Amino acid sequence: MLQAVPIRIVLRRVLQEDKTQKLVQDSLTPGERQQLRDRYDAIEAGPPGGLLPFYKAFYHASKHHPGDPEPLIVLSNAQADEMTWEVYDLNGNPEDGFEVSVTPEDGGPPDPLNAFPKNAGTATVVHSGQHKGGIHGRHHYKFKVETKNNGPVFDPDWYAAD
């Protein structure tokens, strides 16, 4: 059985010049970037029918993350892929109480992850588990991280590969 190694989505609050806050994602580790490149290669080499939805999702994510060579998080059930989310405040301390939700971006079926939206509550990490697969595979989704007390929101793209 494959051991799940989650892609860690680390978000940090930053103070902008106008004194508002926004969430900025830390760079992925070299291992996470390689994992995404491996997933991209597997989709390109995989069975017919998977390329067009993947390319559309990749293009959409590229517009939101210009210059990032791996702008789209790809999760594969066959590889036991998962995600975790963490939020850090302006002082670098972990935050609790943020919520992560998921919405289809390409007309795909809703609810690709079990028990979402998921609120961190008193914990400082939200864990995705594996996506449901089946009818959810080959679809483009957005996840949205909302911080407590109407704080900043972050909403990048991900793709359910299989």
N, C-alpha and C positions, 0 to 999 in steps of 0.2 A: 504494500500500500504506500502511495506517495505521501510524504510529509508536507503539509501545507506551509509555505513560506510566504506570509502576507507582504504585499507591497504596502509600505508605510507612507501614508499621506500625512505630512507634518505641515501644519498651518501656523503661521505666526502673525500676530497683530502688529501692524506698523502704523505709526502716526504720520499722516500726510501733512504737507505744508499748510493746508487749510484747517488743521487740527482735527480732522475726521480720521477715523481708523479704518483700515481695510485689512483683509486677510491675504497673506502671500504664502505660496507653497514653497517649502524647501526643495532643493534639488534632490532627485532620486539618487540612490547610491549606484555605483558602477554595476553592482550585481543586479539591482532592480532594472537598470537600463538594459543590461544584456538579456534579462528575462523578457522584457518587452520586445526587443529585437528578435529574439527566438520565436515569440508568439506571432509577430508580423510575418516572419519567414514561413512559419507553419501554415498560416492562413493562405499565403501566396502559393504554397506547394500543395495545399489541401484539395478536397473535392470541389468540383465545379459548383458555382452558385454562392460561394462565400466572399468572392472578391469585391463585387459591386457594393454591397452594404458596408464592407470594411473600408473601402476607399472613400465612400461618402462620409463615414464617421471620422476617418483620419483627416480628410480635408477640413471638415467642420472644426475639429480640435486644433488643427494647425493654424486656423485663423485666430483662435483665442490664445494660442501659445506660440507666437511667431519666433522662429529660430530654434525652437526646441526640437531636437531630432526624434524624440519619443513623446509626442504631445498627447497620445491617446493611451490610456490604461486599458490593457486587454486581459480579460480573465478567461481561462480555459478550465472547464470541469475536468477534462482528461488529465490536466497537470495539477489539479487540486489548488488552483490559484484562489487567493483571497486578498482582501484589503483591510487595513486598519486606518483610523483617522485619529489625529491628536491635534489639539489647539493649545497654543501658548500665548500668554498675555504679553503686554509691553515690557514686562520685567523678565520674561523668559520662564515664567512659572506655568505649569500645566493648568489648563482650565477644565472645569467640569460643566455639566449642564447643557452642553451643545447638542444639537440634533442633526442627524444625517438622514436625508430622504432621497428617494430615487424616482425619476420619471423617465418614461420612454421618449426618445427624441425623434424616432423615425416611424411612429405608428405601431411599434411593437407592443407586445402584451405588457400590462403593468405588473408590478410586484415581482421583479426578478430575484430579489433577495428575501429570505425568510425574516419575518418580524421587523420590517421596515415600514415607516420611518422608525428610527431607533434613537432614543435619547440617552446620552451618557449618564444622566443622573449624577450621582456623586462620584462616579468613575471618571477617569481622564482619557480613556480610549474607547472608541466604538469599533467593533470587529464585525466584518461583513459575513463571515462564513462563505461557502461556495454559492455561486448563483445557481438557480434552479435547473438550468439547462433545458432540454426539450424544446418547447415552443419559444422559450426565451433566447435560445441560441441565435447567433448571427443578427443581433440587434444592437442599436446604438442607444445608450442611456446617458443621462446626466445625473450626477449626484449633487445634492445641495447641502452644504454645512451651514447651519444657522446657529450663531452664538446666542447665549442667553441675554435677556434684557434688551432685545431688539438691537443687538450688536451687529457687526459686519457679517456678510454672507459670502460664501465661496461656492461656485458651481461648475466644476470641470466635467469633462466627458469621459466615458468608459464604454467598452464594447464587450458584449458577451459572445465569445468566440464559438463555443460548442455546448 
